[in-house]
Amino acid sequence: MSAAGQSSAAGLRTIRLCLLGFGSVARALCALLAQQERVLADRHGVRVLITAAGTRHGSLLAPAGMTPAAVLAVIGERPAPPQAARPADDLLLASRADVLVELTVMEEGFAPVATGHIETAFALGMDVVTANKGPIAWNWRRVAAAAAAAGRRIRFESTVMDGLPVFSLLEFALPDCRLLGFEAVFNATTNYIVDAMGTGRSFDEALAHAQSEGYAEADPSHDVDGWDAACKAAALANVAMDAGITPADIEKESLRDVPVERILQARSDGKRLRLVTTVWRRASVGDAPEAGPASPAGPVRGRVRATALDIEHPLAPVGSESLGAILHTDLMADVFVCEIAGLVPQTAYGVYADLLHLCRNR
Ligand SMILES: NC(=O)c1ccc[n+]([C@@H]2O[C@H](COP(=O)([O-])OP(=O)(O)OC[C@H]3O[C@@H](n4cnc5c(N)ncnc54)[C@H](OP(=O)(O)O)[C@@H]3O)[C@@H](O)[C@H]2O)c1
């Protein structure tokens, strides 16, 4: 099976999905697919059906396929799909899907569970779309090798900047450009906390405020300690720079260690403090990104560091709920991309765009 799918009586190609993880992104994806049903049929000749959805606490198996709207109606506001939970491998096998949509949580450490889901899907002849950065950040070479061995494809646009095209930009819009490095604001939660601290709040007060407003998780350490940004940096560097690194290789500064005075000083100097991720390639280990021209053969280094940005810096205006990245390329010089106030629907859109890509290129 593959994203080629099967032809239906109406002449539409049917694409069957198995959803692993049924949280906010999966729900938003189902809503988007339901909303776009007509466009998918008329413009792309495609009908999307869901044959399985699974979490650790429930499942839904419908081998004949259900429309995304019907799946949403069945699951409704429940925390999990209504049938008993099934092991992911069993559900994948029983789903007979064309595409695994992997939307489980980012795991601590080496993303073994999500990587296993993806490898199982390839072995079963499925393509994969994921918004889960873990497998790309920790295991990209292994995942890419498994896809190649199985003759299958994987797309992951939403792993780095929600739905904002970064991988597609490099792959399709900037042909033959090499990514030499990048500078980015990859985490909106820390933007929000920094801006709240800039109004005189302590870190703890700013964090509590971010949590009460729904911007920060109950356990915010992934964002605050720089791991989320490091995972995104590793994912982009691994795919676009063949870096072969993991998030553990990226030097991280925690926002907890940034005194409020530093943020206030940046403001009074007319600057803006952000947790900036920098990835670069240098001739020798230990070279800083400021050290001079990059060496195409040098190792890839990365760091996440609280940085007071001059107001003219392209990343300085990246707001509380936004993400931005400057991509340093050889042929197109520096390209700046920014997502203004991205939310869950934009992440779902990135998954949708990846699905369309798989459908179109068959
Ligand atoms: N939210 C965003 O805007 C956004 C943006 C970019 C990327 N992402 C990424 O997209 C993925 C999904 O995000 P989300 O916001 O939808 O997360 P979420 O709301 O927390 O939902 C996660 C889902 O995964 C399930 N799950 C967790 N571990 C599982 C496992 N081992 N097997 C099967 N199901 C499992 C959870 O259910 P149980 O707990 O019942 O298992 C839940 O249904 C995450 O990797 C996230 O980092 C999200």
The ligand as a Gaussian input file, in Angstrom:
#p B3LYP/6-31G(d) Opt

LIG

0 1
 N        0.133000      21.573000      19.280000
 C        0.842000      22.140000      18.286000
 O        0.493000      23.216000      17.779000
 C        2.060000      21.451000      17.748000
 C        2.944000      22.189000      16.944000
 C        4.036000      21.530000      16.354000
 C        4.243000      20.187000      16.624000
 N        3.393000      19.505000      17.450000
 C        3.655000      18.100000      17.728000
 O        2.569000      17.322000      17.249000
 C        2.376000      16.176000      18.085000
 C        0.933000      16.164000      18.591000
 O        0.703000      17.360000      19.308000
 P       -0.678000      17.602000      20.081000
 O       -0.676000      19.041000      20.471000
 O       -1.817000      17.035000      19.319000
 O       -0.437000      16.721000      21.386000
 P       -1.532000      16.261000      22.454000
 O       -2.746000      17.102000      22.362000
 O       -0.803000      16.157000      23.749000
 O       -1.935000      14.795000      21.955000
 C       -1.023000      13.761000      21.921000
 C       -1.757000      12.478000      21.616000
 O       -0.821000      11.414000      21.527000
 C       -1.322000      10.309000      22.282000
 N       -0.174000       9.490000      22.654000
 C        0.872000       9.814000      23.437000
 N        1.758000       8.805000      23.476000
 C        1.257000       7.829000      22.683000
 C        1.716000       6.539000      22.312000
 N        2.859000       6.060000      22.771000
 N        0.943000       5.805000      21.481000
 C       -0.230000       6.294000      20.998000
 N       -0.707000       7.511000      21.314000
 C        0.032000       8.264000      22.141000
 C       -2.065000      10.969000      23.441000
 O       -3.043000      10.159000      24.023000
 P       -2.762000       9.223000      25.292000
 O       -2.104000      10.068000      26.318000
 O       -4.121000       8.740000      25.644000
 O       -1.891000       8.156000      24.786000
 C       -2.769000      12.096000      22.673000
 O       -3.919000      11.598000      22.031000
 C        3.405000      16.298000      19.209000
 O        4.535000      15.522000      18.914000
 C        3.761000      17.786000      19.200000
 O        5.064000      18.049000      19.696000
 C        2.309000      20.104000      18.016000

